[in-house]
Amino acid sequence: MRPIVACFALGLLSACVLHSKEPLFTDADATLVLSNEKLILNVQELKDGKWVDADEPRVTAIPEENHYLVPDPDTPDDLQSADIFSFIALDNFHFVVQAMTGGEADYALATWDGYGQMLVQALDCGALKDSGQAGDLVEFTDDTCALKPSDTPRLDVFRQLMPAAPAAALSVTKDTSF
């Protein structure tokens, strides 16, 4: 996973997060929650109780169909290898974030205030395991984790995981300085 994906979507570069070899959601499931226009986003992470600029403090998000393309800052014109971020609504303010790189996907939860700030909670495998609330939903193997096969609708599974997710560690806001 490229550092930009880890920074923007998951907030914890060293964390193992809920992962799948194939995406759990399709583009038809997603919505352009942030904007239907190209965005520059400011990214901050929570360190020692304070919001500080992330390693990649500004990220470009380009809407395409129902998802966003997030190119590597070093090659901003290379949209073919851009990461794909989809936001799948759980309700009016809470979303599953599906971040895809090379066909595989990582997951986070996000809360959107509807005005300009999104708080992102990584679905960190260690935190999910330690919570004791994810055992019936998530399969843990060493430091990795994935959803167990289930007849439960995927959105309901993520709603059940919300209380087990750690507190938001990433803040994303629209850059309005231009």
Buried (B, 14 or more C-beta within 10 A) or exposed (E): BBEBBBBBBBBBEEBBBBBBEEBBBEEEBBEBBBEEEEBEBBBBBBEEEEEEEBEBBEBBBBBEEBBBBBBBBEEEEEEEEBBBBBBBBBEEEBBBBBBBBEEEBBBBBBBBEEEEBBBBBBBBBBBBBEBEBBEEBBEBEEEEBBBBEEEBEBBEBBBBBBEBBBEBBBBBBBBEEE
